[in-house]
């Protein structure tokens, strides 16, 4: 179970201000290209499951992931997540020809997708790009996201934690003390992508 604090920032100015404040704690920046798939009959989406290929930093790494049973309340997200690294070239081939996903025999994720969700054929839903700046701050790993959906850009700070209430309190104190507006994220990035509309 992945448990994350997710707080949405209103605009690029807020994102930049927080980035400047956290700059002494910066550890890395990740360029992420996220591509999503479903069954030909929407078998995954209809069961609140998400199949994703994520390519990192100009195809230096590819991660296949399956997320299921999501919930988000008061800025804390909980979701089942299973991840596996796969060959980058194979991943790109699957984007071009989604049917190739079925040929990844060694993947426990693909076995589950076929057996548990009954997916026979695959379709590519498209995706979005994300720039993630990572910071180590007060014992927390903060991830500051700038997400380009094509129809707009959103900004969010995330923090995976086994003690989400404590992490959320610390992050909120940081934002409030620096006059940075925020709101609790109410939906996932994938849900925003599907809706083709930024959260208001």
VMD Tcl script that draws the C-alpha trace (Angstrom):
set ca {
  {0.00 0.00 0.00}
  {1.43 3.37 -1.05}
  {0.43 6.20 1.30}
  {1.20 9.75 0.22}
  {0.47 13.30 1.26}
  {-0.68 15.23 -1.82}
  {-1.09 19.00 -1.71}
  {-1.95 21.05 -4.79}
  {-0.33 24.42 -5.44}
  {-2.34 27.08 -7.29}
  {0.15 28.30 -9.90}
  {3.71 28.46 -11.21}
  {4.60 31.32 -8.86}
  {3.78 29.20 -5.81}
  {5.73 26.30 -7.31}
  {8.76 28.50 -7.93}
  {8.63 30.04 -4.46}
  {8.54 26.61 -2.81}
  {11.30 25.38 -5.11}
  {13.49 28.31 -4.06}
  {12.84 27.68 -0.35}
  {13.66 23.98 -0.67}
  {16.67 24.42 -2.97}
  {19.26 23.74 -0.20}
  {17.66 20.31 0.27}
  {17.48 19.36 -3.44}
  {18.78 15.86 -4.27}
  {17.70 15.25 -7.87}
  {15.31 16.18 -10.66}
  {13.45 13.51 -12.62}
  {11.92 13.97 -16.07}
  {9.01 11.53 -16.27}
  {7.03 10.48 -19.33}
  {3.88 8.66 -18.18}
  {1.93 6.49 -20.63}
  {-1.28 4.65 -19.68}
  {-3.05 1.58 -21.00}
  {-6.40 -0.12 -20.60}
  {-8.13 -3.18 -21.92}
  {-10.07 -2.85 -25.15}
  {-13.28 -2.97 -23.09}
  {-12.08 -0.64 -20.31}
  {-11.55 -3.57 -17.97}
  {-9.01 -1.68 -15.84}
  {-10.61 1.76 -15.56}
  {-13.99 0.21 -14.79}
  {-12.34 -1.57 -11.84}
  {-10.41 1.53 -10.68}
  {-7.09 0.07 -11.78}
  {-4.35 1.86 -13.71}
  {-1.63 0.31 -15.88}
  {1.27 2.67 -16.57}
  {4.65 2.76 -18.22}
  {6.87 5.51 -16.84}
  {10.02 6.50 -18.71}
  {12.68 8.44 -16.79}
  {15.17 11.06 -17.93}
  {15.11 10.62 -21.69}
  {14.63 6.84 -21.60}
  {17.33 5.96 -19.09}
  {14.83 3.75 -17.20}
  {11.33 2.30 -17.70}
  {9.01 1.16 -14.90}
  {5.80 -0.81 -15.44}
  {3.25 -0.27 -12.67}
  {-0.24 -1.37 -11.73}
  {-2.21 0.72 -9.27}
  {-5.53 -0.36 -7.77}
  {-8.13 0.46 -5.13}
  {-7.33 4.18 -4.80}
  {-8.69 6.47 -2.12}
  {-7.84 10.07 -1.29}
  {-9.15 12.10 1.62}
  {-7.94 15.31 3.28}
  {-4.81 15.35 1.16}
  {-3.76 11.77 1.99}
  {-3.78 9.22 -0.82}
  {-3.79 5.44 -0.36}
  {-3.40 3.03 -3.25}
  {-2.18 -0.49 -3.93}
  {0.91 -0.32 -6.13}
  {3.07 -2.96 -7.82}
  {6.11 -1.91 -9.88}
  {8.57 -3.72 -12.15}
  {11.45 -2.40 -14.26}
  {11.35 -3.42 -17.92}
  {13.59 -2.88 -20.91}
  {13.24 0.67 -22.22}
  {13.16 -0.36 -25.88}
  {10.44 -2.92 -25.10}
  {8.48 -0.26 -23.24}
  {8.61 2.11 -26.21}
  {7.56 -0.74 -28.51}
  {4.53 -1.34 -26.28}
  {3.56 2.34 -26.59}
  {3.64 2.00 -30.38}
  {1.98 -1.44 -30.36}
  {0.03 -2.00 -27.10}
  {-0.61 -5.64 -27.98}
  {3.05 -6.36 -27.20}
  {2.24 -5.96 -23.49}
  {0.79 -9.48 -23.56}
  {4.17 -10.84 -24.59}
  {5.91 -9.78 -21.35}
  {5.59 -13.30 -19.94}
  {7.92 -12.77 -16.99}
  {5.86 -9.89 -15.61}
  {3.75 -10.62 -12.53}
  {1.90 -7.37 -13.27}
  {0.85 -8.51 -16.74}
  {-0.16 -11.92 -15.41}
  {-2.40 -10.20 -12.87}
  {-3.84 -7.84 -15.49}
  {-4.80 -10.78 -17.68}
  {-5.93 -13.20 -14.97}
  {-7.53 -10.89 -12.39}
  {-8.98 -8.23 -14.68}
  {-9.58 -10.39 -17.75}
  {-7.83 -8.09 -20.18}
  {-7.41 -9.67 -23.62}
  {-6.43 -6.79 -25.85}
  {-4.77 -3.52 -24.93}
  {-5.17 0.10 -25.99}
  {-2.87 3.05 -25.29}
  {-4.66 5.97 -23.63}
  {-1.82 8.47 -24.07}
  {-0.31 10.26 -21.13}
  {1.46 13.29 -19.73}
  {4.89 14.57 -18.78}
  {6.04 15.46 -15.30}
  {9.10 17.24 -13.92}
  {9.72 16.04 -10.37}
  {12.18 17.80 -8.07}
  {13.13 15.67 -5.07}
  {14.19 17.07 -1.69}
  {15.32 15.53 1.61}
  {13.82 17.82 4.25}
  {13.34 17.17 7.97}
  {13.53 13.43 7.44}
  {10.94 13.55 4.67}
  {11.35 12.91 0.97}
  {9.44 15.73 -0.71}
  {8.55 15.56 -4.40}
  {7.61 18.82 -6.09}
  {5.80 18.18 -9.37}
  {5.13 20.28 -12.46}
  {2.78 18.24 -14.65}
  {2.13 19.10 -18.29}
  {-1.09 17.47 -19.47}
  {-1.17 19.12 -22.87}
  {-4.40 20.93 -21.95}
  {-2.79 22.70 -18.97}
  {-0.15 22.47 -16.26}
  {-0.66 21.66 -12.59}
  {1.61 21.85 -9.56}
  {1.68 19.55 -6.57}
  {3.85 18.52 -3.65}
  {3.84 14.87 -2.62}
  {5.41 12.94 0.23}
  {5.23 9.19 0.71}
  {5.20 8.40 4.42}
  {4.32 5.71 6.93}
  {3.15 8.57 9.18}
  {1.16 10.71 6.74}
  {-0.57 12.85 9.36}
  {2.78 13.99 10.76}
  {4.22 14.57 7.29}
  {1.16 16.57 6.26}
  {1.40 18.76 9.35}
  {5.06 19.56 8.70}
  {4.45 20.36 5.03}
  {1.44 22.53 5.82}
  {3.48 24.44 8.42}
  {6.19 25.02 5.80}
  {3.69 26.34 3.28}
  {1.76 28.51 5.74}
  {4.87 30.03 7.29}
  {6.04 31.11 3.83}
  {2.68 32.43 2.65}
  {2.22 29.75 -0.01}
  {-1.38 28.91 -0.83}
  {-2.36 25.26 -1.26}
  {-5.31 22.89 -1.31}
  {-5.72 19.20 -0.61}
  {-5.49 17.18 -3.81}
  {-8.84 15.50 -4.38}
  {-8.03 13.35 -7.41}
  {-4.99 11.59 -8.88}
  {-2.98 12.89 -11.82}
  {-4.44 10.04 -13.88}
  {-7.98 11.19 -13.04}
  {-7.07 14.73 -14.11}
  {-5.63 13.34 -17.35}
  {-8.83 11.38 -18.07}
  {-11.08 14.36 -17.32}
  {-9.08 16.66 -19.62}
  {-9.66 19.41 -17.08}
  {-7.39 20.88 -14.41}
  {-8.71 20.89 -10.82}
  {-10.30 24.24 -9.96}
}
mol new
graphics top color blue
foreach p $ca { graphics top sphere $p radius 0.5 }
foreach p [lrange $ca 0 end-1] q [lrange $ca 1 end] { graphics top cylinder $p $q radius 0.2 }
display resetview
